[in-house]
Amino acid sequence: MACKLLCLFILVTFVSQGYGCDRSNLTLEQSKTGNLYKDITEWEVRLTNPCPSDFKNVKLSCTGFQSVIPIDKSVLSKSGNDCLLQSVEYKSDYVFRYVWATSFNFKILDATSA
């Protein structure tokens, strides 16, 4: 009985500390905002973190990504076909917007649990 309680305590401790959380826990959604910039659609990208842990250095695939309006490099930095988000905090949504005629196919490639 003592072993079962100890094992349960250890499992709860790991889960509550964010252990076992990885990039698969992050969700990425994209939608039109309804706003237009010079008749071009504005898009919103929302990355949600339900894990009890922050994520750092979240890498997205963003092949061909462009925006009519500049994206602040402290929000999203692009290098080749990858984009980097600095951090996504626990129970927070990380949101950025861009303006382009069509949406881009962002995918989460990597993220480091902090």
N, C-alpha and C positions, 0 to 999 in steps of 0.2 A: 504494500500500500504506500509506504514512504517513497519507494522508487517511482511509482506512478505520479505522485504529487510533485516530486522533484522534476521529473521529465516534463510534466505539464507547466511548471513554473519556468523552466528553461525555454520551452517553446513560446510561451506568452512573452517572455522577456525579449527573445529574438524578434518576434513579430512587432512588438511595441517599439523596438529600437530601429525598425526599418530594415532589418536583415531579411533577405529573401526578396527585397524589392529590386527590380531591374527595369530596363527600358520598356519591357513588355507591359509594365503597369501604366506607362504614360499613354494618353490618348491625344490624337491630333485630329482636329476638325477644321474645315474650311468652309466659308460661306460668303455670299455677296452681302455687303452692308446696306445696299440700297442707295448709296451715295455714288455720284458720278463726278469725275474730274475731267473736264473738257470732253464730255460724252463717253468717257471710258470708265468701265466698272471698277469700283473699289472692292477689294477682297479682304476678309479678316481671317487670320490663321490663329487658332486657339489650341494651345497645348495644355492639357490638364494633368495634374499630378495628385492622385488620390493616396499615394504612399506616405507613411509617417517618416519620410526622409526627403531631404532636398536632393536635387540632381544638379550636377555641374557639367559644363562642357557638353551640352546636348547637340549632337551632330545630326543634321538633316540632309537628305539628298535634295538638291535643288537644281537639277540639270536645266540649263537654259533660263533660269530665273532672271527676270527683269522687272523693273517698276518704273512707271512714268515719273513718279515722285521718289526722291531719294529715301532710302531706309537708313536710319541712324545706325552707324556701325557699332555703337554700344548696345543696340538692341539685337541686331542680326548682322553678322559679318560673313561675307561670301568669299570662298577660295576655290576656284575651279568649279566643280560640280557639287561641292558641299557647302552648307551653311552652318554656322555655329551660333547657338544661343548660350549665353554665359551661365545662367542658372535658372532652374525652375523650382520654386519653393513648395514645401508641403502644403497641401490644400489650397494651392493658388493656381490661377490660370495665367499663362504667359501668352500675351496677345501682341501681334503686330499686324499691320495693314499694308497693303500694297495696291497699286493701280496698274491694271493691265487688261487687255481685251478678254483674255481667257485665264482660267485658274492654272496654277502649276501643281504638279503631282509631288508634293512634299512627302517624304517618308523618314521616319526616325531610324537612323543608322546606328547611333551609339549614344550612351549617356552614362555618366559616372555617379553612382549613389554616394552622397556626401556623408 
